[in-house]
């Protein structure tokens, strides 16, 4: 099976479904205002079984779509039967789709979709424009890892401390779902909808060893006790740690993903002392400026001709010697690292 493919355990109807999809595309192609036709869904991923649909997305010019809404559409929108096959058709405003921000699931589906009709290449251009870059997917992976670690390192222990085992298990379930999404992000994929994300795990180019058995153990809830929640929590943390060098290269696992962003940004500013605001915004998220510990170390000089982002080494020394206790453990480590990297005295 090729990467990203799937085989049903039942009879395969994919050839019959694809022939019907192509016939439908030819039918739409001769209609006024049709920009393109896209085949999506499970049919593009491998076999088709009795539960499969022909998922067609028909992109139209706005005026043509309006006339279809007044009864001119050749087929009903949504789910219906067509020649004894299950059909799911969506009619879309091409111009509106250009402006609309697509969800991660829509981006993933588009990346696997098959163009059946696109005479002007407009559909191919649209799909290319909506495809997230590798850099964007890497940022999403960091966000995902930060979310998982917050759930496992903060929320689950809190519920276990309170004696609420069911709540702890629920959070672990959500963290597990997020971890499956993370694995797809690490493979430069926005990630499919629930169900497909698990089914296609084994076909990912990179994944932790024995990931299916690891996830089976993590998803097993046992007797829903606090001890079993602890087991599941540590198992998920362990498999997350095995992915860490790919998620945050050069960062120890002890440094959370959200702290890692701060770390890179503050190291850069500490070494340079100042950076134009425009350059900063090209490199980093503006929200980092108001997150701790940057909140106490970085300021924007508005008096210069071009706004400057400045780093205060004096303020860093003051925090280390007089206010370190008000920072979280990760932030304290970061402050010490910044002082060490700049060659400043940390202990005095």
C-alpha positions as CSV (number, residue, x, y, z in Angstrom):
1,X,0.0,0.0,0.0
2,X,1.4,3.4,-0.9
3,X,1.8,6.2,1.8
4,X,-1.5,7.7,2.9
5,X,-3.6,4.8,1.4
6,X,-6.2,2.6,3.1
7,X,-7.7,-0.8,2.3
8,X,-11.2,-1.7,3.4
9,X,-11.8,-5.2,4.9
10,X,-15.0,-5.5,2.8
11,X,-15.6,-5.7,-1.0
12,X,-13.9,-2.9,-2.9
13,X,-16.3,-0.7,-5.0
14,X,-13.7,2.0,-5.7
15,X,-13.5,1.4,-9.5
16,X,-17.3,1.7,-9.9
17,X,-17.4,4.8,-7.7
18,X,-14.5,6.5,-9.5
19,X,-16.2,5.9,-12.9
20,X,-19.4,7.5,-11.7
21,X,-17.4,10.4,-10.2
22,X,-15.8,11.1,-13.6
23,X,-19.2,10.8,-15.4
24,X,-20.6,13.4,-13.0
25,X,-17.7,15.7,-13.5
26,X,-18.2,15.6,-17.3
27,X,-21.9,16.4,-16.6
28,X,-21.0,19.4,-14.5
29,X,-18.3,20.5,-17.0
30,X,-20.7,21.5,-19.7
31,X,-22.7,23.8,-17.4
32,X,-22.3,27.5,-17.3
33,X,-20.4,29.0,-14.5
34,X,-18.7,25.8,-13.3
35,X,-15.0,26.6,-12.4
36,X,-14.0,23.1,-11.4
37,X,-14.9,19.8,-9.8
38,X,-13.0,18.1,-7.0
39,X,-13.2,14.5,-5.8
40,X,-12.5,14.2,-2.1
41,X,-13.2,12.0,0.9
42,X,-12.3,8.3,1.4
43,X,-12.5,7.5,-2.3
44,X,-9.2,9.4,-2.7
45,X,-7.5,7.4,0.0
46,X,-7.9,3.8,-1.3
47,X,-10.7,1.4,-1.4
48,X,-14.4,2.2,-1.3
49,X,-16.9,0.0,0.6
50,X,-20.6,0.0,1.3
51,X,-20.2,3.0,3.7
52,X,-18.2,5.1,1.2
53,X,-19.6,8.2,-0.6
54,X,-18.7,9.9,-3.8
55,X,-17.7,13.3,-2.3
56,X,-17.8,15.9,-5.0
57,X,-17.0,19.6,-4.5
58,X,-18.4,21.7,-7.4
59,X,-16.9,25.3,-7.5
60,X,-19.1,27.8,-9.3
61,X,-19.1,31.5,-10.2
62,X,-21.3,33.4,-7.7
63,X,-24.1,34.3,-10.2
64,X,-24.4,30.7,-11.4
65,X,-24.5,29.4,-7.8
66,X,-27.3,31.8,-7.1
67,X,-29.4,30.4,-10.0
68,X,-28.7,26.9,-8.8
69,X,-30.2,27.8,-5.4
70,X,-33.4,28.8,-7.2
71,X,-33.9,25.3,-8.6
72,X,-31.4,25.1,-11.4
73,X,-29.0,22.6,-9.8
74,X,-28.7,19.4,-11.7
75,X,-28.4,17.2,-8.5
76,X,-29.4,17.8,-4.9
77,X,-26.7,19.2,-2.6
78,X,-25.7,17.0,0.4
79,X,-26.3,13.3,0.7
80,X,-28.4,11.4,-1.8
81,X,-28.6,8.2,-3.9
82,X,-27.3,8.1,-7.4
83,X,-27.4,5.0,-9.5
84,X,-27.5,3.0,-6.3
85,X,-24.4,4.7,-5.0
86,X,-24.1,7.1,-2.1
87,X,-23.4,10.7,-3.3
88,X,-22.4,13.7,-1.3
89,X,-22.2,16.9,-3.3
90,X,-21.2,20.4,-2.1
91,X,-21.8,23.5,-4.3
92,X,-19.3,26.2,-3.5
93,X,-18.8,29.9,-4.4
94,X,-15.4,30.0,-6.0
95,X,-14.7,33.7,-5.2
96,X,-15.9,33.2,-1.6
97,X,-13.6,30.2,-1.1
98,X,-10.7,32.2,-2.2
99,X,-11.3,34.6,0.7
100,X,-12.4,32.1,3.3
101,X,-9.9,30.6,5.8
102,X,-10.0,26.8,5.5
103,X,-10.0,24.6,8.6
104,X,-7.1,22.2,9.1
105,X,-9.3,19.2,8.1
106,X,-10.3,21.0,4.9
107,X,-6.7,21.7,4.1
108,X,-5.8,18.1,4.6
109,X,-8.7,16.9,2.5
110,X,-7.7,19.3,-0.3
111,X,-4.1,18.0,-0.2
112,X,-5.4,14.5,-0.9
113,X,-8.2,15.5,-3.3
114,X,-8.3,14.7,-7.0
115,X,-9.2,17.4,-9.5
116,X,-11.7,16.0,-12.1
117,X,-12.3,19.2,-14.0
118,X,-10.3,22.4,-14.0
119,X,-10.0,23.9,-17.6
120,X,-8.4,27.2,-16.5
121,X,-6.2,25.8,-13.7
122,X,-8.1,28.0,-11.2
123,X,-8.9,25.0,-8.9
124,X,-5.3,24.0,-8.8
125,X,-4.3,27.6,-7.9
126,X,-6.9,27.7,-5.1
127,X,-5.7,24.4,-3.6
128,X,-2.1,25.5,-3.8
129,X,-2.9,28.8,-2.1
130,X,-4.7,27.1,0.8
131,X,-1.9,24.5,1.4
132,X,-0.1,25.4,4.6
133,X,3.7,25.8,4.4
134,X,6.1,23.5,6.2
135,X,7.0,26.4,8.5
136,X,3.3,26.9,9.4
137,X,2.9,23.2,10.0
138,X,6.0,23.2,12.3
139,X,4.5,26.1,14.3
140,X,1.2,24.1,14.6
141,X,3.2,21.2,15.8
142,X,4.8,23.3,18.6
143,X,1.3,24.6,19.6
144,X,0.0,21.0,19.6
145,X,2.9,19.8,21.7
146,X,2.4,22.7,24.1
147,X,-1.3,21.8,24.5
148,X,-0.6,18.2,25.2
149,X,2.1,19.0,27.8
150,X,-0.2,21.5,29.5
151,X,-2.9,18.8,29.8
152,X,-0.6,16.1,31.0
153,X,1.7,18.2,33.3
154,X,-0.9,20.6,34.7
155,X,-4.5,19.5,34.2
156,X,-4.2,15.7,34.8
157,X,-2.2,16.1,38.1
158,X,-4.6,18.7,39.3
159,X,-7.6,16.4,38.8
160,X,-5.8,13.4,40.3
161,X,-4.9,15.6,43.4
162,X,-8.6,16.5,43.7
163,X,-9.6,12.8,43.5
164,X,-11.5,13.2,40.3
165,X,-10.3,10.2,38.3
166,X,-13.0,10.5,35.6
167,X,-12.0,14.1,34.8
168,X,-8.3,13.0,34.7
169,X,-9.2,10.2,32.2
170,X,-11.2,12.7,30.1
171,X,-8.3,15.1,29.8
172,X,-5.9,12.2,28.8
173,X,-8.4,11.2,26.1
174,X,-8.3,14.7,24.7
175,X,-4.5,14.8,25.0
176,X,-4.3,11.5,23.1
177,X,-6.5,12.8,20.3
178,X,-4.2,15.9,20.1
179,X,-1.2,13.6,20.0
180,X,-2.5,11.8,17.0
181,X,-3.0,15.1,15.3
182,X,0.5,16.1,16.2
183,X,1.9,13.0,14.5
184,X,0.3,14.1,11.2
185,X,1.7,17.7,11.7
186,X,5.2,16.2,12.1
187,X,4.8,14.6,8.7
188,X,3.9,17.9,7.0
189,X,0.2,17.1,7.0
190,X,-2.6,19.3,8.4
191,X,-4.3,16.1,9.6
192,X,-7.5,14.3,8.7
193,X,-10.8,14.1,10.6
194,X,-11.3,11.7,13.5
195,X,-11.1,8.1,12.5
196,X,-9.0,8.7,9.4
197,X,-6.3,10.2,11.6
198,X,-5.9,6.8,13.4
199,X,-6.4,4.6,10.3
200,X,-3.6,6.4,8.4
201,X,-1.1,6.5,11.2
202,X,0.8,3.4,10.0
203,X,1.3,4.9,6.5
204,X,3.0,8.1,7.9
205,X,6.7,8.3,6.7
206,X,7.8,9.0,10.3
207,X,6.3,7.8,13.5
208,X,7.5,6.5,16.9
209,X,8.3,2.8,17.1
210,X,5.3,0.5,17.7
211,X,2.9,3.5,17.7
212,X,-0.2,1.4,17.2
213,X,0.5,-0.8,20.3
214,X,1.6,2.3,22.3
215,X,-1.6,4.1,21.5
216,X,-3.7,1.0,22.3
217,X,-2.1,0.9,25.8
218,X,-2.7,4.7,26.2
219,X,-6.3,4.5,25.1
220,X,-7.1,1.5,27.4
221,X,-8.9,3.0,30.4
222,X,-8.9,-0.1,32.7
223,X,-11.0,0.5,35.7
224,X,-11.0,4.3,35.4
225,X,-9.1,4.6,38.6
226,X,-6.5,7.3,39.6
227,X,-3.7,4.7,39.3
228,X,-4.7,3.8,35.8
229,X,-4.9,7.5,34.9
230,X,-1.4,7.9,36.1
231,X,-0.3,5.0,34.0
232,X,-1.9,6.4,30.9
233,X,-0.4,9.9,31.6
234,X,3.1,8.6,31.9
235,X,2.8,6.4,28.8
236,X,1.6,9.4,26.7
237,X,4.4,11.6,28.1
238,X,6.9,8.9,27.2
239,X,5.8,8.6,23.6
240,X,5.7,12.4,23.3
241,X,9.3,12.6,24.6
242,X,10.3,10.2,21.8
243,X,9.0,12.7,19.3
244,X,10.5,15.8,21.0
245,X,13.8,16.1,19.1
246,X,11.8,16.3,15.9
247,X,9.2,18.8,17.3
248,X,11.8,21.2,19.0
249,X,15.3,20.4,17.7
250,X,18.0,21.3,20.1
251,X,15.5,21.9,23.0
252,X,15.6,19.5,26.0
253,X,12.3,17.9,26.9
254,X,12.3,19.8,30.1
255,X,11.6,23.0,28.1
256,X,8.0,23.2,27.1
257,X,7.1,24.1,23.5
258,X,5.7,27.5,24.5
259,X,8.8,28.3,26.5
260,X,10.9,27.2,23.6
261,X,9.5,30.0,21.4
262,X,10.3,32.5,24.1
263,X,13.7,31.0,24.5
264,X,14.7,31.4,20.8
265,X,13.3,34.9,20.6
266,X,15.0,36.1,23.8
267,X,18.3,34.5,22.9
268,X,18.2,36.4,19.6
269,X,17.3,39.7,21.3
270,X,19.8,39.2,24.1
271,X,22.6,38.7,21.6
272,X,21.6,41.7,19.4
273,X,20.3,44.0,22.2
274,X,18.0,45.7,19.6
275,X,16.0,44.8,16.6
276,X,13.6,46.8,14.4
277,X,9.9,46.1,15.1
278,X,9.3,45.3,11.4
279,X,12.1,42.6,11.5
280,X,10.8,41.3,14.8
281,X,7.3,40.8,13.3
282,X,8.7,39.0,10.3
283,X,10.5,36.6,12.6
284,X,8.2,36.2,15.6
285,X,4.7,36.3,16.9
286,X,3.9,39.7,18.4
287,X,2.2,37.9,21.4
288,X,5.7,36.8,22.6
289,X,6.3,40.4,23.6
290,X,3.7,40.4,26.3
291,X,4.3,36.9,27.6
292,X,6.5,36.1,30.6
293,X,9.5,36.5,31.0
294,X,9.7,38.7,27.9
295,X,7.1,41.0,29.5
296,X,9.8,42.0,32.0
297,X,12.8,42.1,29.7
298,X,11.7,43.5,26.4
299,X,10.3,46.9,25.5
300,X,9.5,48.9,22.3
301,X,11.3,52.1,21.7
302,X,8.8,54.4,20.0
303,X,11.0,57.5,20.0
304,X,13.3,56.1,17.2
305,X,12.5,56.9,13.6
306,X,11.7,53.2,13.2
307,X,10.2,51.5,16.2
308,X,12.9,49.3,17.9
309,X,12.5,46.2,20.1
310,X,15.1,46.4,22.9
311,X,16.4,43.9,25.4
312,X,17.4,45.1,28.9
313,X,20.4,43.2,30.3
314,X,20.2,45.4,33.4
315,X,16.6,44.3,34.0
316,X,17.7,40.7,33.5
317,X,20.3,41.0,36.3
318,X,17.8,42.7,38.6
319,X,15.3,39.8,38.1
320,X,17.9,37.2,38.7
321,X,19.1,38.7,42.0
322,X,15.9,40.2,43.4
323,X,12.7,38.8,41.8
324,X,13.5,35.3,40.5
325,X,11.0,33.6,42.9
326,X,8.0,35.1,41.2
327,X,8.6,33.2,38.0
328,X,7.6,29.6,37.1
329,X,10.4,27.0,37.1
330,X,10.7,26.9,33.3
331,X,11.0,30.7,33.2
332,X,13.6,30.7,36.0
333,X,15.7,28.3,34.0
334,X,15.3,30.5,30.9
335,X,16.4,33.6,32.8
336,X,19.6,31.9,34.0
337,X,20.3,30.6,30.5
338,X,20.0,34.1,29.1
339,X,22.5,35.4,31.7
340,X,24.9,32.6,31.0
341,X,24.8,33.0,27.3
342,X,25.5,36.7,27.6
343,X,28.4,36.1,29.9
344,X,26.8,37.9,32.8
345,X,27.2,37.0,36.4
346,X,24.4,34.7,37.5
347,X,25.3,33.8,41.1
348,X,26.4,37.1,42.6
